[in-house]
Amino acid sequence: MFSFHHVFDHPMARGFPNRFSTQYRCYSVSMLAGPNDRSDVEKGGKIIMPPSALDQLSRLNITYPMLFKLTNKNSDRMTHCGVLEFVADEGICYLPHWMMQNLLLEEGGLVQVESVNLMVATYSKFQPQSPDFLDITNPKAVLENALRNFACLTTGDVIAINYNEKIYELRVMETKPDKAVSIIECDMNVDFDAPLGYKEPERRFQNQEEPTEEEGDASSYADMDMGFRAFTGSGNRLDGKTKGIEPSPAPLTASDMKRGIPNYDFKVGRITFIRNSRPQPKKNIEEDDALNRFIAFSGEGQSLRKKGRKP
């Protein structure tokens, strides 16, 4: 009889490595050969790897979805990403431009690619790198739609999203529960920090004191249009004489020519009704009651016949 006990005790048969780790020369997506436009790679956080990587990954006991850690050993910079396709040339991988900037990589630089397992995200905080991001009507909805092309987030990275044919950069300020998290099928709370270079608008406090009306000299109103004044015209006599028909208007006083006070609190689209604030004189209650009280059959009668003695 043959025994296989010693065969499985051999060090090579006890277990197989379940971690993917290799080096590639990285290039931006614009260097990818082919008739198809691969601008979709620039809009997300996934890379393109060679077919040999898929063959090697399929032999390993790795968890899905496939997530990778990218490291530039020359600058000691690292980030995390997912994989989009396995169609690159052997020994080459293609990265989004913003990812190469985070890693301080140039075209043809070496990058270490390792498979990792990340925790699912619960919270993330972003800081826009330009105040132009505030022009977006609903920034959370725009960011949520853009993050569908990402697989993971790393604290400290500056990601790029495309909206209305314009690229907005956002720095990942904080992620929970770890500094690198997976955002695939997760319920994540998103918060924003003040954009880089943003300044709070200055608040101008208006003087709430109402301006007082100044009594000016009557001579200063000489050039003002006084409008209609009653009984100031000249008269005509029926006999044609001109004696005693010259107008004699009453002299003007400063109280007759009060200037209006502008409403400094006026707002466009708002109508203000300004009423007279002078107290109204109080009428005598007894007189009002006497006039308004109705008494039936209280009038005086008239007789057609004159009262008097008969002859």
C-alpha positions in Angstrom: 0.0 0.0 0.0 1.1 3.5 -0.7 0.8 6.2 1.9 0.3 9.9 0.9 0.8 11.2 4.4 4.3 12.4 3.8 3.3 14.0 0.5 0.9 16.5 2.2 3.4 17.2 4.9 5.8 18.6 2.4 6.4 22.4 2.9 5.3 23.1 -0.7 2.0 21.3 -0.3 0.9 22.8 3.0 -0.5 26.0 1.5 -0.3 28.3 -1.5 0.3 32.0 -1.4 -3.0 33.9 -1.5 -1.5 37.4 -2.0 -0.9 39.0 -5.4 2.2 41.2 -5.5 4.2 42.3 -8.6 5.7 45.4 -10.3 4.6 47.1 -13.5 5.6 50.0 -15.6 2.7 52.4 -15.4 1.5 54.8 -18.1 -1.5 57.2 -18.4 -4.6 56.1 -20.2 -3.8 58.4 -23.1 -0.9 56.0 -24.0 -3.3 53.1 -24.3 -3.2 51.8 -27.9 -6.5 51.0 -29.6 -9.2 52.6 -31.7 -11.6 53.0 -28.8 -11.6 56.1 -26.6 -10.8 55.1 -23.0 -11.6 58.4 -21.3 -13.9 56.5 -18.9 -10.8 55.4 -17.1 -9.9 59.0 -16.3 -13.3 59.5 -14.6 -12.8 56.8 -11.9 -10.4 55.1 -9.6 -9.7 51.9 -11.5 -6.7 50.7 -13.5 -6.1 48.4 -16.5 -3.8 45.4 -15.9 -2.4 42.7 -18.3 -4.1 39.3 -18.8 -1.3 37.5 -16.9 -2.5 39.3 -13.8 -6.0 37.8 -14.2 -4.5 34.3 -14.7 -2.4 34.7 -11.6 -5.3 36.1 -9.5 -7.7 33.3 -10.5 -5.2 30.8 -9.0 -5.1 32.6 -5.7 -7.6 32.5 -2.9 -8.4 36.2 -2.9 -11.6 38.0 -1.9 -13.8 39.9 -4.3 -14.1 42.6 -5.4 -10.4 42.8 -6.3 -8.8 45.7 -4.6 -5.1 46.7 -4.9 -2.5 48.8 -3.1 -0.3 50.9 -5.4 3.1 52.0 -4.0 5.8 54.2 -5.4 8.9 53.0 -3.5 11.0 55.9 -4.8 8.7 58.6 -3.2 7.1 56.4 -0.5 3.7 57.3 -1.8 0.8 54.9 -1.9 -2.9 54.7 -2.8 -5.6 52.1 -3.4 -7.7 51.3 -6.5 -9.8 48.7 -8.2 -9.3 47.0 -11.6 -11.4 47.8 -14.7 -10.1 45.4 -17.3 -7.2 43.0 -18.1 -6.3 44.1 -21.6 -2.9 45.9 -21.1 0.3 44.7 -22.6 2.4 42.4 -20.5 4.5 44.2 -17.8 2.4 47.4 -18.2 -0.5 48.9 -16.4 -2.5 52.0 -17.2 -3.5 54.5 -14.4 -5.7 57.6 -14.4 -3.7 60.8 -14.6 -4.8 62.0 -11.1 -3.6 58.7 -9.6 -0.2 59.1 -11.2 0.0 62.6 -9.7 -0.8 61.3 -6.2 2.0 58.7 -6.6 4.4 61.2 -8.1 4.9 58.8 -11.0 6.1 59.7 -14.5 5.4 57.8 -17.7 7.1 54.5 -17.6 7.8 54.6 -13.8 7.7 51.4 -11.7 4.8 50.8 -9.4 4.2 48.0 -6.9 0.8 46.4 -7.1 -0.5 44.3 -4.2 -3.9 42.8 -3.5 -5.5 43.9 -0.3 -8.7 43.6 1.7 -10.3 46.9 2.8 -13.1 47.6 5.3 -16.4 49.0 4.0 -16.7 52.8 4.3 -19.1 54.5 6.7 -18.0 58.1 6.5 -15.8 60.4 4.3 -15.0 64.0 4.2 -13.9 66.0 1.1 -12.3 69.4 0.5 -12.8 70.9 -2.9 -9.5 72.4 -4.3 -11.3 75.3 -5.9 -14.2 77.6 -4.9 -15.8 76.8 -8.3 -17.2 73.7 -6.8 -19.7 75.8 -4.9 -21.3 76.7 -8.2 -22.7 73.2 -8.5 -26.4 73.2 -7.4 -26.3 69.8 -5.7 -22.7 68.8 -4.9 -23.6 65.7 -2.9 -25.6 64.2 -5.8 -22.8 65.0 -8.2 -20.2 63.4 -6.0 -22.4 60.3 -5.4 -22.8 59.8 -9.1 -19.0 60.2 -9.7 -18.0 57.8 -6.9 -19.8 55.0 -8.8 -16.7 54.7 -10.9 -14.4 54.3 -7.8 -13.7 51.2 -5.9 -12.0 52.6 -2.8 -10.8 55.8 -1.1 -7.5 56.7 0.6 -7.1 59.5 3.1 -4.8 62.2 1.6 -5.6 61.5 -2.1 -6.7 64.2 -4.4 -9.4 62.6 -6.7 -10.7 64.2 -9.9 -14.4 64.1 -11.0 -15.8 65.3 -14.3 -19.0 67.3 -14.3 -20.4 69.5 -17.2 -17.2 69.1 -19.2 -15.2 70.5 -16.3 -12.8 68.7 -13.9 -13.1 69.3 -10.2 -10.4 68.1 -7.8 -11.3 67.0 -4.2 -9.0 66.0 -1.4 -10.0 63.1 0.8 -9.6 64.6 4.2 -11.0 61.8 6.3 -12.4 58.3 5.9 -13.9 55.9 8.5 -13.4 53.3 9.8 -9.9 53.2 8.3 -7.6 55.4 6.3 -8.3 53.3 3.2 -11.8 52.0 2.7 -13.9 50.2 0.1 -16.9 52.1 -1.3 -18.5 49.3 -3.2 -22.1 48.6 -2.1 -21.8 50.7 1.1 -23.9 53.2 3.0 -21.5 56.1 3.4 -22.1 59.6 5.0 -20.5 62.4 3.0 -19.4 65.7 4.4 -17.6 68.7 2.8 -15.0 71.0 4.1 -14.6 74.7 3.0 -13.0 74.9 -0.4 -9.3 75.7 -0.7 -9.0 79.5 -1.0 -12.6 80.2 0.0 -13.3 83.5 1.9 -16.4 84.2 3.9 -18.4 87.2 2.4 -18.2 90.3 4.5 -21.5 91.2 6.2 -22.6 94.8 6.1 -24.6 96.0 9.1 -27.1 98.7 8.1 -27.8 101.6 10.4 -31.2 100.9 11.9 -31.7 104.4 13.2 -34.4 106.2 11.2 -33.3 109.5 9.7 -35.0 112.5 11.2 -36.7 115.1 9.0 -34.9 118.4 8.9 -36.7 121.6 8.8 -35.0 123.7 6.1 -35.2 127.3 5.1 -38.1 128.2 2.8 -35.7 129.9 0.4 -34.1 126.4 -0.3 -37.4 125.2 -1.8 -37.8 128.0 -4.3 -36.8 125.7 -7.2 -38.9 122.8 -6.2 -42.2 121.9 -7.9 -44.9 122.7 -5.3 -47.7 121.2 -7.4 -51.3 122.4 -7.1 -52.3 125.1 -4.6 -56.0 126.1 -4.3 -57.2 129.7 -4.9 -53.9 131.1 -6.2 -54.9 132.1 -9.7 -56.1 135.4 -11.1 -59.8 136.4 -11.5 -61.8 138.1 -14.2 -64.7 140.6 -13.8 -67.8 140.7 -15.8 -67.6 144.4 -16.4 -64.1 144.1 -17.9 -62.4 146.1 -15.2 -59.1 144.9 -13.8 -59.3 146.4 -10.4 -59.1 144.0 -7.5 -58.4 140.9 -9.5 -54.7 140.5 -8.7 -54.0 137.2 -6.9 -52.9 137.4 -3.3 -51.7 133.9 -2.3 -50.9 133.1 1.2 -47.2 133.2 2.0 -45.4 129.8 2.1 -43.9 128.5 5.2 -41.4 125.8 5.8 -44.1 123.5 7.3 -45.9 123.7 3.9 -42.9 122.4 2.0 -41.8 119.2 3.9 -39.5 117.0 2.0 -40.2 113.3 1.8 -38.0 110.8 3.7 -36.7 107.9 1.6 -37.2 104.4 2.7 -33.7 103.1 3.3 -35.0 99.6 4.2 -36.6 99.2 0.8 -36.2 95.7 -0.8 -37.1 94.8 -4.3 -40.4 92.9 -4.5 -41.6 94.2 -1.2 -44.4 96.7 -0.8 -44.5 98.8 2.4 -47.7 100.7 3.5 -46.7 103.7 5.5 -49.6 105.1 7.6 -50.0 108.3 9.4 -48.7 107.8 12.9 -50.3 111.0 14.4 -52.9 110.2 17.1 -56.5 110.8 15.9 -58.6 113.2 18.1 -61.0 111.5 20.3 -64.7 112.4 19.8 -67.0 113.0 22.7 -68.7 109.7 23.4 -71.9 111.4 24.7 -72.3 113.5 21.5 -71.9 110.4 19.4 -74.4 108.5 21.4 -76.9 111.4 21.1 -76.5 111.6 17.3 -76.6 107.9 16.7 -79.4 107.1 19.2 -82.7 106.4 17.3 -86.0 107.5 19.0 -89.2 106.5 17.3 -92.0 109.2 16.8 -89.8 111.9 18.1 -90.3 114.4 15.1 -92.5 117.4 14.9 -95.9 117.4 13.1 -97.3 120.0 10.7 -100.9 121.0 10.2 -102.5 122.2 7.0 -105.0 124.3 8.9 -103.8 127.4 10.7 -104.6 127.4 14.3 -106.7 130.3 15.5 -110.1 131.6 16.7 -113.0 131.5 14.3 -114.7 134.9 13.7 
